[in-house]
Amino acid sequence: VIAMSPPITLGLTGWLVSRLRRASMIFNIQDVFPDAAIETGAITNRRAFVTLPPDGGGFPDGLTVDEQGFVWRAQPVYGRIVRYDPDGGIDRIISLPVSRGTSCTFGGPDHRTLFITSATETLTEAQIAEEPLAGSVFACIPGVRGIPAPQSLAERPG
């Protein structure tokens, strides 16, 4: 599980990324970890949330969820972070000064800062020269709060 939604918006829902499918997947955590039988749960109701076009060259990468249940997902190659509404529609795009934004998470004392990692892997020497900030960590304040990530399932909300 890469991220969990706040229970007030979508119930206890998990998100993961499938690079091979170029998709963010969504599934029901309570089906995976029912209170009565944590060790016997199975992933159910797995379905694509957002899929990128196969001919676009991009793929999904790291993601996080904000307190409104919107999903923020890195899209390397496209050089952006996209905020999706709970139905998978694009709500907002943050353009990055690099092409390889790899992940994002909310942090800071009030979870209002979005931290974004980037990479230099797969870039040529010429591309790195054109993108001197590649490999850096960026921060912005997008106007919404993130939710603290649970350290374990024992700390899950609800």
C-alpha positions as CSV (number, residue, x, y, z in Angstrom):
1,V,0.0,0.0,0.0
2,I,1.5,3.3,-1.0
3,A,-1.2,5.5,0.6
4,M,-4.5,5.3,2.4
5,S,-7.5,7.6,2.1
6,P,-9.0,9.3,5.1
7,P,-11.9,7.2,6.2
8,I,-14.3,10.2,6.1
9,T,-14.0,10.4,2.4
10,L,-13.8,6.9,0.9
11,G,-13.9,4.5,3.7
12,L,-10.6,2.8,4.3
13,T,-9.2,2.6,0.8
14,G,-5.7,1.8,-0.3
15,W,-3.8,3.0,-3.3
16,L,-0.8,1.5,-5.2
17,V,0.9,2.2,-8.5
18,S,1.3,-0.4,-11.3
19,R,4.0,0.9,-13.7
20,L,3.4,-2.0,-16.1
21,R,-0.3,-1.1,-16.4
22,R,0.6,2.7,-16.4
23,A,-2.2,2.9,-13.7
24,S,-2.9,3.8,-10.1
25,M,-4.9,1.0,-8.6
26,I,-7.4,1.3,-5.8
27,F,-8.7,-1.4,-3.5
28,N,-10.6,-1.8,-0.3
29,I,-8.4,-2.1,2.8
30,Q,-11.2,-3.4,5.0
31,D,-11.5,-6.4,2.7
32,V,-7.7,-6.9,2.9
33,F,-7.5,-6.5,6.7
34,P,-10.9,-7.3,8.2
35,D,-11.0,-6.6,11.9
36,A,-11.8,-10.2,12.8
37,A,-9.2,-11.9,10.6
38,I,-6.3,-9.6,9.7
39,E,-4.1,-12.6,8.6
40,T,-6.6,-14.1,6.2
41,G,-7.8,-11.0,4.3
42,A,-7.4,-10.9,0.5
43,I,-7.3,-8.0,-1.8
44,T,-10.7,-7.4,-3.3
45,N,-12.4,-4.9,-5.6
46,R,-9.0,-3.9,-7.1
47,R,-9.6,-1.6,-10.1
48,A,-7.8,1.1,-12.1
49,F,-8.2,4.6,-10.7
50,V,-6.3,6.6,-13.3
51,T,-4.5,5.1,-16.4
52,L,-2.0,7.1,-18.5
53,P,-2.1,6.6,-22.3
54,P,0.4,4.0,-23.4
55,D,1.8,6.1,-26.3
56,G,2.6,9.2,-24.1
57,G,5.8,7.9,-22.7
58,G,4.9,8.7,-19.1
59,F,4.1,6.3,-16.2
60,P,2.7,6.8,-12.7
61,D,5.0,6.8,-9.7
62,G,4.7,7.7,-6.0
63,L,1.6,9.1,-4.6
64,T,-0.1,10.5,-1.5
65,V,-3.6,11.4,-0.4
66,D,-4.8,14.7,1.2
67,E,-7.4,15.2,3.9
68,Q,-10.1,15.7,1.2
69,G,-9.5,12.3,-0.3
70,F,-7.8,13.7,-3.4
71,V,-4.8,11.7,-4.8
72,W,-1.5,13.5,-5.6
73,R,0.6,11.4,-8.0
74,A,4.0,12.0,-9.6
75,Q,4.3,11.5,-13.3
76,P,8.0,11.2,-14.3
77,V,8.7,12.1,-17.9
78,Y,5.8,14.5,-17.9
79,G,7.6,16.6,-15.1
80,R,4.5,17.1,-13.0
81,I,2.5,16.2,-10.0
82,V,-1.2,15.8,-10.6
83,R,-4.0,16.1,-8.0
84,Y,-6.9,13.8,-8.9
85,D,-10.4,14.0,-7.4
86,P,-11.9,10.9,-5.8
87,D,-13.5,10.0,-9.2
88,G,-10.2,10.2,-11.1
89,G,-10.6,13.6,-12.7
90,I,-7.7,16.0,-12.9
91,D,-8.2,18.7,-10.3
92,R,-4.8,20.4,-10.5
93,I,-1.3,20.1,-12.1
94,I,1.9,21.3,-10.5
95,S,4.6,21.6,-13.1
96,L,8.1,20.8,-11.9
97,P,11.5,22.4,-13.0
98,V,12.7,18.8,-13.7
99,S,11.3,16.0,-15.9
100,R,11.7,13.2,-13.3
101,G,9.5,14.0,-10.3
102,T,9.3,10.6,-8.6
103,S,7.1,10.9,-5.5
104,C,5.4,13.3,-3.1
105,T,4.2,13.4,0.5
106,F,2.8,15.9,2.9
107,G,4.9,16.9,5.8
108,G,5.8,19.7,8.2
109,P,4.2,20.4,11.6
110,D,0.7,20.9,10.1
111,H,1.0,18.6,7.0
112,R,0.5,21.6,4.7
113,T,3.8,21.3,2.8
114,L,4.0,18.9,-0.2
115,F,7.5,17.5,-0.5
116,I,8.4,16.2,-4.0
117,T,11.4,14.0,-4.8
118,S,13.1,13.9,-8.2
119,A,15.7,11.6,-9.8
120,T,18.5,11.7,-12.3
121,E,18.2,8.0,-13.3
122,T,17.6,7.5,-17.0
123,L,18.8,11.0,-17.8
124,T,21.8,11.4,-20.1
125,E,24.7,13.7,-19.2
126,A,23.3,16.3,-21.6
127,Q,19.8,16.1,-19.9
128,I,21.3,16.5,-16.5
129,A,23.2,19.6,-17.7
130,E,19.8,21.0,-18.9
131,E,18.1,20.1,-15.6
132,P,20.6,21.1,-12.9
133,L,17.9,20.6,-10.2
134,A,17.3,17.0,-11.1
135,G,17.8,14.8,-8.1
136,S,16.6,17.6,-5.7
137,V,13.7,17.6,-3.2
138,F,11.2,20.4,-3.8
139,A,8.5,21.8,-1.4
140,C,5.4,23.7,-2.0
141,I,2.3,24.7,-0.1
142,P,-0.7,23.7,-2.3
143,G,-3.4,25.0,0.0
144,V,-4.7,21.7,1.4
145,R,-3.4,19.5,4.2
146,G,-2.2,16.0,3.9
147,I,-3.0,13.2,6.4
148,P,-0.3,11.7,8.5
149,A,0.8,8.3,7.1
150,P,0.2,5.5,9.6
151,Q,3.4,3.7,10.7
152,S,1.6,0.4,10.7
153,L,-1.8,-1.1,10.2
154,A,-2.2,-1.1,14.0
155,E,-2.3,2.7,13.7
156,R,-4.8,2.9,10.8
157,P,-7.6,5.3,11.1
158,G,-11.1,4.2,12.2
